[in-house]
Amino acid sequence: MPTFLTRAQARDHDRRCVHELGLPGIVLMENAARGCADLALRMLPRNAPARAIVICGAGQNGGDGYAIARHLAIAGVQVRVVALGEPSTGSDAGVMRRVALAMGLPVESWAGAPGLAGADLLVDALFGTGLDRPVTGDALEAIRGMRQAGAAVLSVDLPSGMHADTGEPMPECVHATLTATMVAPKAGFARPQAAACLGRVEIVGIGAPAPHG
């Protein structure tokens, strides 16, 4: 098993899981989300009603976020989803969004959301390993909002705004309390500049054998 995965290696592993093992992508997403939700529950207070805000992007990372929100709600957490864009209708992420809406989870657009204050935990599911250009506009404001909210942050796969291979902020990234990374740490995690943003790193399995070097 490699110590770290580049973005290309992570994508190739997902492809092998789907096309060689025959595991549907949405099963991998569900397994990842369940592992992240278990970590999130450990970060939340147990002696009072817990509140979480899940910040979802329009890609696969956002799909993880919608599924995490569902698992947290089932566990009794007061969950609110803040969405930056919508996943395509036929994608795995689109399915997870539809399920969250069918459950009646509150899903608000970033433009209409009343900020990120008041949560015990923020779940950062904005960008994953696919980010390859500088973050601007609402997404950059959301990253700044997560940094300024004063709540614990669980980042899904890597802190949003971080380049997966270099560990560099693009130009800013979330400062996670805990990074729940799928399968193995990403290559950028080994770079000194990444440490301030990662927090503690936990590996989350996706229900398939890990890749070998």
N, C-alpha and C positions, 0 to 999 in steps of 0.2 A: 504493500500500500504506500503511495507517495505521501511524504510528510505534508506537502502543500499541493494544491491544484491550481493551475492557471485557469483563466476563463475558458479557453479552448478545451482543456481537459475536463472541466466540469460539464460543458455542453456535450462532449463526446460520451461521457459516462451516462448522462441522461438519455442520449440517443441509443446507446447500447442496451440500457434497461428497457426501452420501449421496443426497439426493433429486433434485438437478439433474445432477450428474456421474455418479451411479450407482455411486459407490465404496462398497462395504460398510463399515460402521463398523469391523468387525474388521480390515479391511485398513489403515485409518487408524491403528488402535491398534498393529498390528504394525509399521508404518513408524515410528511415534513411538518405540516400544520399541527398535527396532533402532538408531535414531539415539542414543537415550539410552545404550544399551549400549556403543556405540562410544566415547562420551565417558567412560563409567565405566571402560572398559578402559585408557584413557589415564591415569586417576587411580590405577590400581593398580600395585604394584611388579612388576617384570618379572624380578627376579633371585631370586625365592623363590615358593613356592606362595602365591597371593593368596587372601584370604578376604573375602567380602562378605556382609553381611546386608541383605536387602531387606524393608522394613517396608511391608506392604500393607493398605490399607483395603478397605472392602466395595464401593466404587464403581468408576468408570471409571479413576481414578488407580491404584487397586489392580490393575486389569487390566493397565495398563502395567507395573506392578511385577512381576507374575507372568511376563510376557513378557520383561522385562529379565533376570529371574533365569534363565530358560531360555537366553537368548543368552550370559549370562556362564558358565553351566555348560558349554555347548558349547565355549566358548573355554578351558576348563580351570580356571576359577576355582572355589574351594570356596564354594558358595553355601548359605545358609540363609535361609528365608523365615519371617518372623514376621507373622502375620495378626491383624488386629483386625476380626472379623466376616468373613462370607463373602458374595461377590457372589451375586445371584440366578442360579439355574441356567441360565436361558435367555439371559442377557446375554452380551455380548462378553467382559466381565470374567470371567464364570463359565466360559466356554470356555477362557480363558487359564489359569485356576486348574486346570481339569481336565487340561490338557496338562502343566502343571508336575507335578501329582501322578502322571500316567501315566509321566512321565520318572523318577519316583522322587526328585524333589527334596524335601528335608526341609522340611515346612511345619508350623509350630507355632503354636498360639494364643498371644496375648500373655500370657494368664494362666499358661500352662505353660512359657513360654520362659525359658531360663536367662540372661536379660539380654542386653545388646547389647555386652558387652566382647569384646575379642579380634579384632575385624574390622579390616581395612585400610580398608574403605569401607562406609559405610551408604548405602543407596539409600532415600530418603524418598519413598514412593509411598502416603502415608496419605490426604491430602486434596488435591483439585485446586481448580479455580476455583469449584466449586459450594458451597463452604463459606459458609454465611450465618448461622451462629449461634455463640455462644461454645463453645469446646471444653471438655469436662469429662471426668471419669472416666478410663478406661484410655487414651483417646486423648491426653488432656493428660499423663498419665504417660509415654506413649510419646514425645511431643514433648520432654518434659524429659529422658528417657533418651537420646534422640539428641543433645541438647545437651551431656550430661554424659559421653558415651562416650569422647571423646577421639580419635575417628576422623574422617577426611574424610567429608563428606556431599555426595551428589548429590541434589538435590531435583528431582522430576519435575513440570514445568510451573510450580510456584511452591512456596516453602517451606510445608510444612503448618502451618496455623494462621494464615496471612496472608489477609486479605480481598483478593480479586483486584482490586477497584476502588479501594479506599482505601489499600492497603498497610499497614493497621493490624493488629497482632497481636490474636488473639481468644481468650483474652487473652494468649497466648504463641505464639510460632512457632519453628520450626526455624531454626537458624543454618546456612545452607548454605555449603559451600565453593564449589560450582558449582550454579547453577540452570539446568536444561535445559528451556527453555520452548518450547511448541509454536507454530509459525507466526510469532508476533510477541510482543514483551514485553507483559505485561498492564498495564492502566492504573495499578494501584497501584504498579508498579515506579518510576514517575516521582516518587513522593512521598518526601520526605527520610527519613521514618521507616522506609522499606523497605530502605534501603541496608545497614544492619547485618545483615540477615537473608539477603540475596540472594547474597552472594559474587559470583563472576564469573557473568555471564549469557551463555549460548549459545543460539542459535535452532536448533530442530530442525524439519525439514520433515516433513510427513505424506504426501507423495506427491501433493499437489494444489496448484493455483495459489493463491498467497496472496491474501487479500481486498484489494480496492482501496478507497480512501477514498470 
